Amino acid sequence: MISFDVTGGDVTRAWIAACNALDRKDNPSHTGLHTVVRIADPTADDPGFRTELDRLRIAKRHEPIETVAGTLFPADLAARATDHASLVARYRAMYPRIKRYPGNAHGTYFGRLVAYPGAKKTDIDQIGNIIGRLRKQAGSKGPMTAAYEADLAHPADGDVPAELLVHAADRDNLYRGFPCLSHVSFQLDRDRRVHAAALYRSQYMFERAYGNYLGLGRLLAYIAAQAGLAVGTLTVMAGHAHLDGPLTAIRPLLSGTPTLAA
């Protein structure tokens, strides 16, 4: 079994490190189990590198990286919203239409975050709950470090047969106590920085990972800003990681040095 734990200063370098960890002669399947990718600054990446990666993706008829990132956090919509409540209201109004797009039958990641289907047939704004909890705890003398959870998987999802869901977004709100992306957890450190850890059942490095890292970093930055806190690190764990795509075309990018690494 191939596994790895890599760290990158930004999204670009972290993605390159993860891909190189999978692209080894002793790993002909280019897969790994229980992999960990840590990103020191998840709000930064190399735009030139992203353009080159997008060029390869479009040639293989994949969605642009920005489209993938947008399923986790709709940055353009958030920029036009006056506050978090406005963002949630606008996204929920659009959600029925969004779910009609191919592949969105179960919804989107951001939809699960701001309109999680609760047991009482009420939609739960998990992001709003987390922002409120972070604000409250940051203003206290002894803030809780880890009490900020968000679920993406749901018991009704027919495509998560190996997922045991423990945390319930509609009832597990004590401070103690579809999708390939199952869960995102946020932590508040003593320096008033918010960190995030995301758990994926499975992750395709070429098709989804770069956009996932970008979207998660933007989501983390948004939550931190809304709570009046600073952005910390992002850690992405994958039960199964696969370096997919045109490896011959990808390898020159993996051997190059992005400008942000200078």
TARA-V652837 format. One record per residue. N is the residue number from 0. RES is the residue in one small letter. SS is DSSP state (alpha for helix, beta for strand, coil for the rest). BURIAL is + if it has 9 or more other C-alpha atoms within 8 Angstrom, else -. D_LAST is the distance of its C-alpha to the last C-alpha in Angstrom with 2 decimals. Layout:
n:N res:RES ss:SS burial:BURIAL d_last:D_LAST
n:N res:RES ss:SS burial:BURIAL d_last:D_LAST
This chain:
n:0 res:m ss:coil burial:- d_last:33.27
n:1 res:i ss:coil burial:- d_last:29.48
n:2 res:s ss:coil burial:- d_last:27.67
n:3 res:f ss:coil burial:+ d_last:24.21
n:4 res:d ss:beta burial:- d_last:22.32
n:5 res:v ss:beta burial:+ d_last:18.54
n:6 res:t ss:beta burial:+ d_last:15.97
n:7 res:g ss:beta burial:+ d_last:12.84
n:8 res:g ss:beta burial:+ d_last:10.93
n:9 res:d ss:beta burial:+ d_last:11.95
n:10 res:v ss:alpha burial:+ d_last:14.46
n:11 res:t ss:alpha burial:+ d_last:12.46
n:12 res:r ss:alpha burial:+ d_last:10.98
n:13 res:a ss:alpha burial:+ d_last:14.44
n:14 res:w ss:alpha burial:+ d_last:16.32
n:15 res:i ss:alpha burial:+ d_last:14.68
n:16 res:a ss:alpha burial:+ d_last:15.43
n:17 res:a ss:alpha burial:+ d_last:18.93
n:18 res:c ss:alpha burial:+ d_last:19.70
n:19 res:n ss:alpha burial:+ d_last:18.80
n:20 res:a ss:alpha burial:- d_last:21.01
n:21 res:l ss:alpha burial:+ d_last:23.81
n:22 res:d ss:coil burial:+ d_last:23.42
n:23 res:r ss:coil burial:+ d_last:25.10
n:24 res:k ss:coil burial:- d_last:28.10
n:25 res:d ss:coil burial:- d_last:30.10
n:26 res:n ss:coil burial:+ d_last:29.63
n:27 res:p ss:coil burial:- d_last:31.40
n:28 res:s ss:coil burial:- d_last:31.94
n:29 res:h ss:coil burial:+ d_last:28.21
n:30 res:t ss:beta burial:+ d_last:29.29
n:31 res:g ss:beta burial:+ d_last:28.79
n:32 res:l ss:beta burial:+ d_last:30.87
n:33 res:h ss:beta burial:+ d_last:29.95
n:34 res:t ss:beta burial:+ d_last:26.18
n:35 res:v ss:beta burial:+ d_last:23.89
n:36 res:v ss:beta burial:+ d_last:20.47
n:37 res:r ss:beta burial:+ d_last:18.98
n:38 res:i ss:beta burial:+ d_last:16.51
n:39 res:a ss:beta burial:+ d_last:15.41
n:40 res:d ss:beta burial:+ d_last:14.95
n:41 res:p ss:coil burial:+ d_last:17.15
n:42 res:t ss:coil burial:+ d_last:17.27
n:43 res:a ss:coil burial:- d_last:13.77
n:44 res:d ss:coil burial:+ d_last:12.64
n:45 res:d ss:coil burial:+ d_last:11.20
n:46 res:p ss:alpha burial:- d_last:14.41
n:47 res:g ss:alpha burial:- d_last:13.93
n:48 res:f ss:alpha burial:+ d_last:13.60
n:49 res:r ss:alpha burial:+ d_last:16.56
n:50 res:t ss:alpha burial:- d_last:18.51
n:51 res:e ss:alpha burial:- d_last:18.28
n:52 res:l ss:alpha burial:+ d_last:19.32
n:53 res:d ss:alpha burial:+ d_last:22.08
n:54 res:r ss:alpha burial:- d_last:23.29
n:55 res:l ss:alpha burial:+ d_last:23.99
n:56 res:r ss:alpha burial:+ d_last:25.53
n:57 res:i ss:alpha burial:+ d_last:27.84
n:58 res:a ss:alpha burial:- d_last:28.97
n:59 res:k ss:coil burial:- d_last:30.11
n:60 res:r ss:coil burial:- d_last:31.70
n:61 res:h ss:coil burial:- d_last:29.59
n:62 res:e ss:coil burial:- d_last:29.17
n:63 res:p ss:coil burial:+ d_last:26.06
n:64 res:i ss:alpha burial:+ d_last:23.44
n:65 res:e ss:alpha burial:- d_last:24.53
n:66 res:t ss:alpha burial:+ d_last:28.05
n:67 res:v ss:alpha burial:+ d_last:27.15
n:68 res:a ss:alpha burial:+ d_last:25.27
n:69 res:g ss:alpha burial:+ d_last:28.34
n:70 res:t ss:alpha burial:+ d_last:30.65
n:71 res:l ss:alpha burial:+ d_last:29.05
n:72 res:f ss:coil burial:+ d_last:28.63
n:73 res:p ss:coil burial:+ d_last:30.04
n:74 res:a ss:alpha burial:- d_last:27.59
n:75 res:d ss:alpha burial:- d_last:29.56
n:76 res:l ss:alpha burial:- d_last:32.83
n:77 res:a ss:alpha burial:- d_last:31.56
n:78 res:a ss:alpha burial:- d_last:30.36
n:79 res:r ss:alpha burial:- d_last:33.95
n:80 res:a ss:coil burial:+ d_last:35.69
n:81 res:t ss:coil burial:- d_last:37.18
n:82 res:d ss:coil burial:- d_last:36.83
n:83 res:h ss:alpha burial:+ d_last:36.47
n:84 res:a ss:alpha burial:- d_last:40.15
n:85 res:s ss:alpha burial:+ d_last:39.83
n:86 res:l ss:alpha burial:+ d_last:36.89
n:87 res:v ss:alpha burial:+ d_last:38.93
n:88 res:a ss:alpha burial:- d_last:42.06
n:89 res:r ss:alpha burial:- d_last:40.45
n:90 res:y ss:alpha burial:+ d_last:38.72
n:91 res:r ss:alpha burial:+ d_last:41.93
n:92 res:a ss:alpha burial:- d_last:43.91
n:93 res:m ss:alpha burial:- d_last:41.66
n:94 res:y ss:alpha burial:+ d_last:41.51
n:95 res:p ss:alpha burial:- d_last:44.71
n:96 res:r ss:alpha burial:- d_last:43.47
n:97 res:i ss:alpha burial:+ d_last:40.01
n:98 res:k ss:coil burial:+ d_last:41.75
n:99 res:r ss:coil burial:- d_last:43.64
n:100 res:y ss:coil burial:- d_last:40.56
n:101 res:p ss:coil burial:- d_last:40.33
n:102 res:g ss:coil burial:- d_last:38.68
n:103 res:n ss:coil burial:+ d_last:39.18
n:104 res:a ss:coil burial:- d_last:42.70
n:105 res:h ss:coil burial:- d_last:41.74
n:106 res:g ss:coil burial:+ d_last:39.59
n:107 res:t ss:coil burial:+ d_last:35.86
n:108 res:y ss:alpha burial:+ d_last:33.62
n:109 res:f ss:alpha burial:+ d_last:33.58
n:110 res:g ss:alpha burial:+ d_last:37.33
n:111 res:r ss:alpha burial:+ d_last:37.81
n:112 res:l ss:alpha burial:+ d_last:35.92
n:113 res:v ss:alpha burial:+ d_last:38.05
n:114 res:a ss:coil burial:+ d_last:41.21
n:115 res:y ss:beta burial:+ d_last:41.63
n:116 res:p ss:beta burial:+ d_last:45.15
n:117 res:g ss:coil burial:+ d_last:47.09
n:118 res:a ss:coil burial:- d_last:50.27
n:119 res:k ss:coil burial:- d_last:52.39
n:120 res:k ss:coil burial:- d_last:51.22
n:121 res:t ss:coil burial:- d_last:49.14
n:122 res:d ss:beta burial:+ d_last:45.48
n:123 res:i ss:beta burial:+ d_last:43.22
n:124 res:d ss:coil burial:+ d_last:40.26
n:125 res:q ss:alpha burial:+ d_last:38.14
n:126 res:i ss:alpha burial:+ d_last:35.22
n:127 res:g ss:alpha burial:+ d_last:37.71
n:128 res:n ss:alpha burial:- d_last:39.10
n:129 res:i ss:alpha burial:+ d_last:35.76
n:130 res:i ss:alpha burial:+ d_last:34.91
n:131 res:g ss:alpha burial:+ d_last:38.38
n:132 res:r ss:alpha burial:+ d_last:38.16
n:133 res:l ss:alpha burial:+ d_last:34.80
n:134 res:r ss:alpha burial:+ d_last:36.25
n:135 res:k ss:alpha burial:- d_last:39.36
n:136 res:q ss:alpha burial:+ d_last:37.77
n:137 res:a ss:alpha burial:+ d_last:35.17
n:138 res:g ss:coil burial:- d_last:38.19
n:139 res:s ss:coil burial:- d_last:40.07
n:140 res:k ss:coil burial:- d_last:40.25
n:141 res:g ss:coil burial:- d_last:39.27
n:142 res:p ss:coil burial:+ d_last:37.14
n:143 res:m ss:coil burial:- d_last:37.05
n:144 res:t ss:coil burial:- d_last:33.74
n:145 res:a ss:coil burial:- d_last:34.31
n:146 res:a ss:coil burial:+ d_last:36.88
n:147 res:y ss:beta burial:+ d_last:35.03
n:148 res:e ss:beta burial:+ d_last:35.49
n:149 res:a ss:beta burial:+ d_last:35.40
n:150 res:d ss:beta burial:+ d_last:36.99
n:151 res:l ss:coil burial:+ d_last:36.19
n:152 res:a ss:coil burial:+ d_last:38.68
n:153 res:h ss:coil burial:- d_last:42.36
n:154 res:p ss:coil burial:- d_last:45.51
n:155 res:a ss:coil burial:- d_last:46.75
n:156 res:d ss:coil burial:+ d_last:43.89
n:157 res:g ss:coil burial:- d_last:45.48
n:158 res:d ss:coil burial:- d_last:42.31
n:159 res:v ss:coil burial:+ d_last:41.27
n:160 res:p ss:coil burial:- d_last:43.97
n:161 res:a ss:coil burial:- d_last:42.06
n:162 res:e ss:coil burial:- d_last:40.90
n:163 res:l ss:coil burial:- d_last:42.80
n:164 res:l ss:coil burial:- d_last:42.36
n:165 res:v ss:coil burial:- d_last:43.04
n:166 res:h ss:coil burial:- d_last:41.67
n:167 res:a ss:coil burial:- d_last:43.74
n:168 res:a ss:coil burial:+ d_last:42.25
n:169 res:d ss:coil burial:- d_last:45.74
n:170 res:r ss:coil burial:- d_last:47.09
n:171 res:d ss:coil burial:- d_last:44.63
n:172 res:n ss:coil burial:- d_last:43.77
n:173 res:l ss:coil burial:- d_last:44.61
n:174 res:y ss:coil burial:- d_last:41.94
n:175 res:r ss:coil burial:- d_last:42.60
n:176 res:g ss:coil burial:- d_last:43.44
n:177 res:f ss:coil burial:+ d_last:38.78
n:178 res:p ss:coil burial:+ d_last:36.09
n:179 res:c ss:coil burial:- d_last:33.40
n:180 res:l ss:beta burial:+ d_last:31.92
n:181 res:s ss:beta burial:+ d_last:34.58
n:182 res:h ss:beta burial:+ d_last:33.49
n:183 res:v ss:beta burial:+ d_last:30.97
n:184 res:s ss:beta burial:+ d_last:31.29
n:185 res:f ss:beta burial:+ d_last:29.94
n:186 res:q ss:beta burial:+ d_last:29.77
n:187 res:l ss:beta burial:+ d_last:30.02
n:188 res:d ss:coil burial:+ d_last:28.85
n:189 res:r ss:coil burial:- d_last:30.36
n:190 res:d ss:coil burial:- d_last:27.52
n:191 res:r ss:coil burial:+ d_last:28.55
n:192 res:r ss:beta burial:+ d_last:25.60
n:193 res:v ss:beta burial:+ d_last:26.44
n:194 res:h ss:beta burial:+ d_last:24.93
n:195 res:a ss:beta burial:+ d_last:25.88
n:196 res:a ss:beta burial:+ d_last:26.78
n:197 res:a ss:beta burial:+ d_last:27.82
n:198 res:l ss:beta burial:+ d_last:30.11
n:199 res:y ss:beta burial:+ d_last:30.45
n:200 res:r ss:beta burial:+ d_last:33.38
n:201 res:s ss:beta burial:+ d_last:31.58
n:202 res:q ss:beta burial:+ d_last:28.31
n:203 res:y ss:beta burial:+ d_last:27.46
n:204 res:m ss:alpha burial:+ d_last:23.76
n:205 res:f ss:alpha burial:+ d_last:23.88
n:206 res:e ss:alpha burial:+ d_last:26.67
n:207 res:r ss:alpha burial:+ d_last:25.87
n:208 res:a ss:alpha burial:+ d_last:23.07
n:209 res:y ss:alpha burial:+ d_last:20.13
n:210 res:g ss:alpha burial:+ d_last:22.60
n:211 res:n ss:alpha burial:+ d_last:24.03
n:212 res:y ss:alpha burial:+ d_last:20.83
n:213 res:l ss:alpha burial:+ d_last:20.28
n:214 res:g ss:alpha burial:+ d_last:23.95
n:215 res:l ss:alpha burial:+ d_last:24.18
n:216 res:g ss:alpha burial:+ d_last:21.27
n:217 res:r ss:alpha burial:+ d_last:23.12
n:218 res:l ss:alpha burial:+ d_last:26.36
n:219 res:l ss:alpha burial:+ d_last:25.12
n:220 res:a ss:alpha burial:+ d_last:23.88
n:221 res:y ss:alpha burial:- d_last:27.28
n:222 res:i ss:alpha burial:+ d_last:29.31
n:223 res:a ss:alpha burial:+ d_last:27.56
n:224 res:a ss:alpha burial:+ d_last:28.10
n:225 res:q ss:alpha burial:+ d_last:31.69
n:226 res:a ss:coil burial:+ d_last:32.40
n:227 res:g ss:coil burial:- d_last:30.92
n:228 res:l ss:coil burial:+ d_last:28.30
n:229 res:a ss:beta burial:+ d_last:24.53
n:230 res:v ss:beta burial:+ d_last:22.28
n:231 res:g ss:beta burial:+ d_last:21.48
n:232 res:t ss:beta burial:+ d_last:20.11
n:233 res:l ss:beta burial:+ d_last:21.22
n:234 res:t ss:beta burial:+ d_last:22.64
n:235 res:v ss:beta burial:+ d_last:24.01
n:236 res:m ss:beta burial:+ d_last:26.70
n:237 res:a ss:beta burial:+ d_last:28.38
n:238 res:g ss:beta burial:+ d_last:31.73
n:239 res:h ss:beta burial:+ d_last:31.10
n:240 res:a ss:beta burial:+ d_last:27.85
n:241 res:h ss:beta burial:+ d_last:28.04
n:242 res:l ss:coil burial:+ d_last:25.54
n:243 res:d ss:coil burial:+ d_last:27.60
n:244 res:g ss:coil burial:- d_last:27.32
n:245 res:p ss:coil burial:- d_last:27.00
n:246 res:l ss:alpha burial:- d_last:25.13
n:247 res:t ss:alpha burial:- d_last:25.21
n:248 res:a ss:alpha burial:- d_last:23.47
n:249 res:i ss:alpha burial:+ d_last:20.96
n:250 res:r ss:alpha burial:- d_last:19.85
n:251 res:p ss:alpha burial:- d_last:17.85
n:252 res:l ss:alpha burial:+ d_last:15.63
n:253 res:l ss:alpha burial:+ d_last:15.41
n:254 res:s ss:alpha burial:- d_last:14.42
n:255 res:g ss:coil burial:- d_last:11.64
n:256 res:t ss:coil burial:- d_last:7.92
n:257 res:p ss:coil burial:+ d_last:7.50
n:258 res:t ss:alpha burial:- d_last:5.66
n:259 res:l ss:alpha burial:- d_last:5.45
n:260 res:a ss:alpha burial:- d_last:3.80
n:261 res:a ss:coil burial:- d_last:0.00
